[in-house]
C-alpha cells in the first residue's frame, strides 16, 4: 500500500502538470485571437429595415430627436428606398423637416411622395400618424401646439 505522502505527492504533481498545461494552452489561444472592430454598414434592399426603424421611433415614449440623430450619425446605417440610398441620419432629418412643414399626417406623407421616397406607401395610415405625432412634438410648431392645449 502506498502511504499518504506518496499519494499526496503524486496528486500534487499531476495537478501541477495539469494546471501548467491548461494555463499554457489558454495563453497560446489568447495570443492567437485578435478582435478587429469594423464600421458596420447595413445596406437593406427591403423596406422592413425602415419599418423597424419607424416602429422604434413610435414605441419610444420619450423620443429625443437630437439623441437619435447623434446615435444615427455614429451608426453608419444605410437604407435603400427604391433606387435611392439614404443614411439613417438623413432619414431622420427628412422626418423632422416633413413634420415641421406639415400640419397633418396627410401632408406629412405627401412630403415623402413629393421627394420620391417611396417607403411611405408601405406604412399603414396609423403608423404614419403616430410617426408624424412623435416627430412633430420635437419641432417648435409641435411645442406651440402642446402649449396651446394647456392655455
Residue frames as a rotation matrix with the C-alpha (Angstrom) as fourth column:
UNK 1
0.569 0.823 0.000 0.00
0.823 -0.569 0.000 0.00
0.000 0.000 -1.000 0.00
UNK 2
-0.204 -0.603 0.771 1.07
0.532 -0.729 -0.430 3.44
0.822 0.322 0.469 -0.75
UNK 3
-0.444 -0.002 -0.896 1.48
0.849 -0.320 -0.420 5.83
-0.286 -0.947 0.144 2.02
UNK 4
0.612 0.746 -0.264 -0.37
0.660 -0.665 -0.349 9.07
-0.436 0.040 -0.899 2.25
UNK 5
0.126 -0.649 -0.750 2.74
-0.184 -0.759 0.625 11.03
-0.975 0.059 -0.215 1.41
UNK 6
-0.809 -0.441 0.389 3.18
0.248 0.343 0.906 9.15
-0.533 0.829 -0.168 -1.84
UNK 7
-0.076 0.871 0.486 -0.48
0.994 0.107 -0.036 9.62
-0.083 0.480 -0.873 -2.83
UNK 8
0.670 0.295 -0.681 -0.35
0.371 -0.928 -0.036 13.31
-0.643 -0.228 -0.731 -1.92
UNK 9
-0.262 -0.856 -0.446 2.90
-0.178 -0.411 0.894 13.81
-0.949 0.314 -0.045 -3.85
UNK 10
-0.753 0.033 0.657 1.51
0.593 0.467 0.656 12.04
-0.285 0.884 -0.371 -6.92
UNK 11
0.298 0.948 0.116 -1.75
0.942 -0.272 -0.195 14.01
-0.153 0.167 -0.974 -6.80
UNK 12
0.499 -0.179 -0.848 0.10
0.117 -0.956 0.270 17.28
-0.859 -0.234 -0.456 -6.35
UNK 13
-0.607 -0.786 -0.116 2.42
-0.052 -0.106 0.993 16.61
-0.793 0.609 0.023 -9.28
UNK 14
-0.512 0.507 0.693 -0.50
0.854 0.381 0.353 15.60
-0.086 0.773 -0.628 -11.54
UNK 15
0.570 0.776 -0.270 -2.49
0.760 -0.623 -0.186 18.71
-0.313 -0.099 -0.945 -10.61
UNK 16
0.159 -0.609 -0.777 0.53
-0.061 -0.791 0.608 20.96
-0.985 -0.049 -0.164 -11.10
UNK 17
-0.819 -0.468 0.331 1.21
0.245 0.237 0.940 19.45
-0.519 0.851 -0.080 -14.51
UNK 18
-0.156 0.862 0.482 -2.46
0.988 0.145 0.061 19.74
-0.018 0.486 -0.874 -15.49
UNK 19
0.633 0.371 -0.679 -2.64
0.470 -0.882 -0.044 23.35
-0.615 -0.291 -0.733 -14.33
UNK 20
-0.258 -0.828 -0.497 0.55
-0.115 -0.484 0.867 24.23
-0.959 0.281 0.030 -16.19
UNK 21
-0.791 -0.023 0.611 -0.73
0.553 0.399 0.731 22.63
-0.261 0.916 -0.303 -19.42
UNK 22
0.238 0.955 0.179 -4.13
0.969 -0.220 -0.113 24.33
-0.068 0.201 -0.977 -19.27
UNK 23
0.521 -0.097 -0.848 -2.55
0.220 -0.945 0.243 27.69
-0.825 -0.313 -0.471 -18.48
UNK 24
-0.557 -0.818 -0.144 -0.05
-0.001 -0.172 0.985 27.39
-0.830 0.549 0.095 -21.33
UNK 25
-0.649 0.359 0.671 -2.64
0.760 0.334 0.557 26.38
-0.024 0.872 -0.489 -23.90
UNK 26
0.463 0.849 -0.254 -5.03
0.841 -0.511 -0.175 29.12
-0.278 -0.133 -0.951 -22.76
UNK 27
0.198 -0.475 -0.857 -2.34
-0.017 -0.876 0.482 31.76
-0.980 -0.081 -0.182 -23.18
UNK 28
-0.812 -0.513 0.278 -1.46
0.224 0.165 0.961 30.45
-0.539 0.842 -0.019 -26.62
UNK 29
-0.222 0.818 0.530 -5.10
0.972 0.139 0.192 30.68
0.083 0.558 -0.826 -27.73
UNK 30
0.561 0.428 -0.708 -5.44
0.577 -0.816 -0.036 34.14
-0.594 -0.388 -0.705 -26.24
UNK 31
-0.212 -0.746 -0.631 -2.46
-0.085 -0.630 0.772 35.45
-0.974 0.217 0.070 -28.17
UNK 32
-0.838 -0.168 0.519 -3.60
0.445 0.340 0.829 34.00
-0.315 0.925 -0.211 -31.47
UNK 33
0.083 0.930 0.359 -7.01
0.990 -0.118 0.078 35.69
0.115 0.349 -0.930 -31.48
UNK 34
-0.925 -0.298 -0.236 -7.41
0.316 -0.948 -0.044 39.36
-0.211 -0.116 0.971 -32.20
UNK 35
0.127 0.986 -0.111 -10.56
0.789 -0.168 -0.591 41.44
-0.601 -0.012 -0.799 -32.10
UNK 36
-0.899 -0.344 0.271 -11.00
0.436 -0.648 0.624 43.71
-0.039 0.680 0.733 -35.06
UNK 37
-0.052 0.887 -0.459 -13.66
0.477 -0.382 -0.792 46.39
-0.877 -0.261 -0.403 -34.82
UNK 38
-0.845 -0.139 0.516 -15.01
0.533 -0.274 0.800 47.48
0.030 0.952 0.306 -38.18
UNK 39
-0.661 0.684 -0.308 -17.61
-0.582 -0.726 -0.366 50.04
-0.474 -0.063 0.878 -39.08
UNK 40
-0.566 0.547 0.617 -20.80
0.579 0.796 -0.174 48.20
-0.586 0.259 -0.768 -39.85
UNK 41
-0.701 0.400 -0.591 -22.69
-0.650 -0.699 0.298 49.33
-0.294 0.593 0.750 -42.89
UNK 42
-0.465 0.643 0.608 -26.07
0.383 0.766 -0.516 47.77
-0.798 -0.007 -0.603 -43.35
UNK 43
-0.791 0.279 -0.544 -27.50
-0.606 -0.476 0.638 48.01
-0.081 0.834 0.545 -46.82
UNK 44
-0.497 0.714 0.493 -31.08
0.170 0.637 -0.752 46.86
-0.851 -0.290 -0.438 -46.83
UNK 45
-0.994 0.110 -0.014 -32.93
-0.025 -0.096 0.995 46.17
0.108 0.989 0.098 -50.03
UNK 46
-0.221 0.965 -0.138 -36.34
0.715 0.257 0.650 45.83
0.663 0.045 -0.747 -48.46
UNK 47
-0.173 0.229 0.958 -38.33
-0.333 -0.929 0.162 48.35
0.927 -0.291 0.237 -46.52
UNK 48
0.612 0.399 -0.683 -38.55
0.443 0.542 0.714 46.06
0.655 -0.739 0.155 -43.48
UNK 49
-0.344 -0.801 -0.490 -35.49
0.914 -0.165 -0.371 47.76
0.217 -0.576 0.788 -42.00
UNK 50
-0.794 0.141 0.591 -37.17
-0.089 -0.989 0.116 51.14
0.601 0.039 0.798 -42.41
UNK 51
0.292 0.954 -0.065 -40.33
-0.147 0.112 0.983 49.74
0.945 -0.278 0.173 -40.83
UNK 52
0.316 -0.262 -0.912 -38.28
0.860 0.485 0.159 48.55
0.400 -0.835 0.379 -37.86
UNK 53
-0.762 -0.646 0.044 -36.64
0.591 -0.723 -0.358 51.97
0.263 -0.247 0.933 -37.57
UNK 54
-0.465 0.686 0.559 -40.02
-0.337 -0.722 0.605 53.72
0.819 0.093 0.567 -37.70
UNK 55
0.524 0.697 -0.489 -41.51
0.183 0.469 0.864 51.35
0.832 -0.542 0.118 -35.14
UNK 56
-0.186 -0.663 -0.726 -38.57
0.944 0.085 -0.319 52.04
0.274 -0.744 0.609 -32.81
UNK 57
-0.904 -0.112 0.413 -39.33
0.074 -0.991 -0.108 55.76
0.422 -0.067 0.904 -33.06
UNK 58
-0.091 0.976 0.198 -43.04
-0.365 -0.217 0.905 55.26
0.927 0.011 0.376 -32.49
UNK 59
0.512 0.347 -0.786 -42.72
0.449 0.672 0.589 52.94
0.732 -0.654 0.188 -29.50
UNK 60
-0.567 -0.746 -0.349 -40.22
0.735 -0.268 -0.622 55.18
0.371 -0.610 0.701 -27.71
UNK 61
0.460 0.843 -0.280 -42.41
0.873 -0.371 0.318 57.14
0.164 -0.390 -0.906 -25.28
UNK 62
0.660 -0.331 -0.674 -39.63
0.141 -0.827 0.544 59.62
-0.738 -0.454 -0.499 -24.53
UNK 63
0.463 -0.461 0.757 -38.26
0.886 0.228 -0.403 60.13
0.014 0.858 0.514 -28.06
UNK 64
0.427 -0.454 -0.782 -35.42
0.032 -0.857 0.515 62.65
-0.904 -0.244 -0.352 -28.22
UNK 65
0.993 0.031 0.112 -34.66
0.113 -0.027 -0.993 63.79
-0.028 0.999 -0.030 -31.76
UNK 66
0.533 -0.845 0.031 -31.18
-0.803 -0.517 -0.296 65.13
0.266 0.133 -0.955 -31.04
UNK 67
-0.029 -0.518 0.855 -30.14
-0.689 0.630 0.358 61.97
-0.724 -0.579 -0.375 -29.23
UNK 68
0.566 0.313 0.763 -31.47
0.260 0.810 -0.526 59.78
-0.782 0.496 0.377 -32.05
UNK 69
0.971 -0.231 -0.066 -29.71
-0.158 -0.405 -0.901 61.94
0.181 0.885 -0.430 -34.64
UNK 70
0.235 -0.934 0.268 -26.42
-0.969 -0.205 0.135 61.73
-0.071 -0.291 -0.954 -32.78
UNK 71
0.001 -0.187 0.982 -26.68
-0.317 0.932 0.177 57.94
-0.948 -0.311 -0.058 -32.50
UNK 72
0.787 0.368 0.495 -27.64
0.312 0.455 -0.834 57.56
-0.532 0.811 0.243 -36.15
UNK 73
0.779 -0.578 -0.245 -24.67
-0.600 -0.571 -0.560 59.64
0.184 0.583 -0.791 -37.31
UNK 74
-0.153 -0.894 0.422 -22.30
-0.947 0.254 0.195 57.31
-0.282 -0.370 -0.885 -35.49
UNK 75
0.216 0.310 0.926 -24.04
-0.239 0.936 -0.258 54.11
-0.947 -0.166 0.277 -36.63
UNK 76
-0.639 -0.495 -0.589 -23.34
-0.637 -0.088 0.766 54.46
-0.430 0.865 -0.259 -40.40
UNK 77
-0.365 0.589 0.721 -26.57
0.434 0.793 -0.428 52.68
-0.824 0.156 -0.545 -41.32
UNK 78
-0.840 0.126 -0.528 -27.88
-0.512 -0.508 0.693 52.97
-0.181 0.852 0.491 -44.86
UNK 79
-0.107 0.857 0.503 -31.35
0.142 0.514 -0.846 52.23
-0.984 -0.019 -0.177 -46.15
UNK 80
-0.991 -0.107 0.076 -32.22
0.083 -0.057 0.995 51.52
-0.102 0.993 0.065 -49.76
UNK 81
-0.150 0.970 -0.190 -35.56
0.093 -0.178 -0.980 53.08
-0.984 -0.165 -0.064 -50.63
UNK 82
0.908 0.418 0.009 -36.37
0.007 0.007 -1.000 52.14
-0.418 0.908 0.003 -54.19
UNK 83
0.567 -0.751 0.338 -33.37
0.670 0.181 -0.720 53.31
0.480 0.635 0.606 -56.18
UNK 84
0.394 -0.379 0.837 -32.26
-0.432 -0.881 -0.195 55.82
0.811 -0.284 -0.511 -53.53
UNK 85
0.088 -0.442 -0.892 -29.74
0.784 0.583 -0.212 55.01
0.614 -0.681 0.398 -50.80
UNK 86
0.331 0.149 0.932 -30.13
-0.304 -0.918 0.255 57.17
0.893 -0.368 -0.258 -47.70
UNK 87
-0.739 -0.616 -0.272 -28.42
0.111 0.287 -0.952 57.25
0.664 -0.734 -0.143 -44.32
UNK 88
-0.070 0.703 -0.708 -30.36
0.945 0.274 0.178 56.89
0.319 -0.656 -0.684 -41.11
UNK 89
-0.514 -0.186 -0.837 -29.35
0.573 -0.801 -0.174 60.43
-0.638 -0.570 0.518 -40.12
UNK 90
-0.976 0.162 -0.148 -30.68
-0.219 -0.665 0.715 61.89
0.018 0.729 0.684 -43.37
UNK 91
-0.427 0.868 -0.254 -33.90
0.456 0.449 0.768 59.91
0.781 0.212 -0.588 -42.98
UNK 92
-0.124 0.326 -0.937 -34.34
0.971 -0.156 -0.183 61.40
-0.206 -0.932 -0.297 -39.51
UNK 93
-0.798 -0.217 -0.561 -33.71
0.148 -0.975 0.167 64.86
-0.584 0.050 0.810 -40.94
UNK 94
-0.832 0.556 0.001 -36.38
-0.073 -0.112 0.991 64.26
0.551 0.824 0.133 -43.57
UNK 95
-0.171 0.777 -0.605 -38.80
0.874 0.404 0.271 63.14
0.455 -0.483 -0.749 -40.85
UNK 96
-0.318 -0.021 -0.948 -38.15
0.726 -0.649 -0.229 66.34
-0.610 -0.761 0.222 -38.91
UNK 97
-0.953 -0.083 -0.293 -38.43
-0.109 -0.804 0.584 68.56
-0.284 0.588 0.757 -42.00
UNK 98
-0.636 0.769 -0.065 -41.67
0.238 0.276 0.931 66.90
0.734 0.577 -0.359 -43.08
UNK 99
-0.044 0.622 -0.781 -43.17
0.988 0.143 0.059 67.25
0.148 -0.769 -0.621 -39.60
UNK 100
-0.541 -0.240 -0.806 -42.10
0.475 -0.878 -0.057 70.88
-0.694 -0.414 0.589 -39.41
UNK 101
-0.964 0.080 -0.254 -43.57
-0.247 -0.624 0.741 71.80
-0.099 0.777 0.621 -42.81
UNK 102
-0.563 0.787 -0.253 -46.85
0.161 0.404 0.900 69.91
0.811 0.466 -0.354 -42.50
UNK 103
-0.544 0.483 0.686 -49.96
-0.814 -0.502 -0.292 70.48
0.204 -0.717 0.666 -40.43
UNK 104
0.542 0.745 0.389 -51.38
-0.785 0.614 -0.081 66.95
-0.300 -0.262 0.918 -40.70
UNK 105
-0.041 -0.522 0.852 -50.35
-0.130 0.848 0.513 63.35
-0.991 -0.090 -0.103 -41.21
UNK 106
0.690 0.348 0.635 -51.60
0.560 0.299 -0.773 63.51
-0.458 0.889 0.012 -44.81
UNK 107
0.913 -0.407 -0.042 -49.32
-0.370 -0.777 -0.509 66.46
0.175 0.480 -0.860 -45.59
UNK 108
0.207 -0.839 0.504 -46.52
-0.714 0.222 0.664 64.58
-0.669 -0.497 -0.552 -43.83
UNK 109
0.140 -0.087 0.986 -46.99
0.377 0.926 0.028 61.58
-0.916 0.368 0.163 -46.15
UNK 110
0.923 0.264 0.279 -47.32
0.357 -0.321 -0.877 63.87
-0.142 0.909 -0.391 -49.17
UNK 111
0.603 -0.778 -0.176 -43.90
-0.715 -0.625 0.313 65.38
-0.354 -0.063 -0.933 -48.43
UNK 112
-0.215 -0.723 0.657 -42.24
-0.294 0.689 0.662 61.98
-0.931 -0.051 -0.360 -48.89
UNK 113
0.372 0.401 0.837 -44.18
0.678 0.498 -0.540 61.29
-0.633 0.769 -0.087 -52.08
UNK 114
0.989 0.026 -0.144 -43.07
-0.063 -0.813 -0.579 64.64
-0.132 0.581 -0.803 -53.49
UNK 115
0.265 -0.961 -0.082 -39.38
-0.922 -0.278 0.269 63.92
-0.282 0.005 -0.960 -52.87
UNK 116
0.423 0.022 -0.906 -39.72
-0.643 0.712 -0.283 60.38
0.638 0.702 0.315 -54.29
UNK 117
-0.798 -0.508 0.324 -39.10
-0.593 0.563 -0.576 58.39
0.110 -0.652 -0.750 -51.11
UNK 118
-0.220 0.797 -0.563 -41.48
-0.571 0.362 0.737 55.53
0.791 0.484 0.375 -51.76
UNK 119
-0.838 -0.158 -0.521 -41.24
0.240 0.751 -0.615 53.77
0.489 -0.641 -0.592 -48.40
UNK 120
-0.831 0.533 0.159 -44.11
-0.472 -0.526 -0.707 55.84
-0.293 -0.663 0.689 -47.01
UNK 121
-0.089 0.825 -0.558 -46.58
-0.895 0.179 0.408 53.93
0.437 0.535 0.723 -49.20
UNK 122
-0.306 -0.101 -0.947 -45.64
0.044 0.992 -0.120 50.70
0.951 -0.078 -0.299 -47.41
UNK 123
-0.993 -0.076 -0.092 -46.57
0.098 -0.075 -0.992 52.11
0.068 -0.994 0.082 -44.00
UNK 124
-0.197 0.968 -0.157 -50.07
0.952 0.227 0.206 51.90
0.235 -0.109 -0.966 -42.55
UNK 125
0.122 0.346 0.931 -52.02
0.186 -0.929 0.321 55.12
0.975 0.134 -0.177 -42.04
UNK 126
0.962 0.238 -0.137 -51.96
0.157 -0.067 0.985 54.59
0.225 -0.969 -0.102 -38.27
UNK 127
0.311 -0.930 -0.196 -48.16
0.903 0.225 0.365 54.23
-0.295 -0.291 0.910 -38.32
UNK 128
-0.305 -0.383 0.872 -47.80
0.705 -0.707 -0.064 57.40
0.641 0.595 0.485 -40.40
UNK 129
0.537 0.589 0.604 -50.00
-0.001 -0.715 0.699 59.31
0.844 -0.376 -0.383 -37.95
UNK 130
0.915 -0.234 -0.330 -48.03
0.379 0.211 0.901 58.03
-0.141 -0.949 0.281 -34.96
UNK 131
-0.046 -0.978 0.205 -44.72
0.997 -0.033 0.067 58.87
-0.059 0.207 0.976 -36.64
UNK 132
-0.096 0.094 0.991 -45.99
0.413 -0.902 0.125 62.35
0.906 0.422 0.048 -37.50
UNK 133
0.831 0.490 0.263 -47.19
-0.036 -0.424 0.905 62.95
0.555 -0.762 -0.334 -33.93
UNK 134
0.686 -0.634 -0.357 -43.95
0.669 0.357 0.652 61.68
-0.286 -0.686 0.669 -32.41
UNK 135
-0.311 -0.854 0.417 -41.68
0.945 -0.325 0.040 63.75
0.101 0.406 0.908 -34.65
UNK 136
0.153 0.462 0.873 -43.99
0.382 -0.843 0.379 66.78
0.911 0.276 -0.305 -34.56
UNK 137
0.922 0.218 -0.320 -43.59
0.364 -0.202 0.909 67.00
0.133 -0.955 -0.266 -30.78
UNK 138
0.171 -0.949 -0.267 -39.86
0.852 0.006 0.523 67.61
-0.494 -0.316 0.810 -31.27
UNK 139
-0.347 -0.255 0.903 -40.42
0.775 -0.621 0.122 70.67
0.529 0.742 0.413 -33.51
UNK 140
-0.992 -0.029 -0.123 -41.06
0.089 -0.851 -0.517 74.25
-0.090 -0.524 0.847 -32.47
UNK 141
-0.476 0.877 -0.072 -44.54
-0.668 -0.307 0.678 74.15
0.572 0.371 0.732 -34.01
UNK 142
-0.004 0.431 -0.902 -45.26
0.313 0.857 0.408 70.97
0.950 -0.281 -0.139 -32.07
UNK 143
-0.727 -0.307 -0.614 -44.15
0.677 -0.171 -0.716 72.72
0.115 -0.936 0.332 -28.90
UNK 144
-0.900 0.434 0.041 -46.53
-0.435 -0.900 -0.025 75.57
0.026 -0.041 0.999 -29.68
UNK 145
-0.187 0.857 -0.480 -49.34
-0.351 0.399 0.847 73.09
0.918 0.327 0.226 -30.38
UNK 146
-0.160 0.065 -0.985 -48.80
0.741 0.667 -0.076 71.46
0.652 -0.742 -0.155 -26.98
UNK 147
-0.930 -0.233 -0.284 -48.55
0.363 -0.699 -0.616 74.84
-0.055 -0.676 0.735 -25.29
UNK 148
-0.683 0.726 0.079 -51.89
-0.597 -0.618 0.511 75.94
0.420 0.302 0.856 -26.77
UNK 149
-0.120 0.642 -0.757 -53.57
0.223 0.761 0.610 72.84
0.967 -0.096 -0.234 -25.35
UNK 150
-0.385 -0.112 -0.916 -52.77
0.903 0.160 -0.399 73.98
0.192 -0.981 0.039 -21.83
UNK 151
-0.773 0.043 -0.633 -53.84
0.239 -0.904 -0.354 77.61
-0.587 -0.425 0.689 -22.26
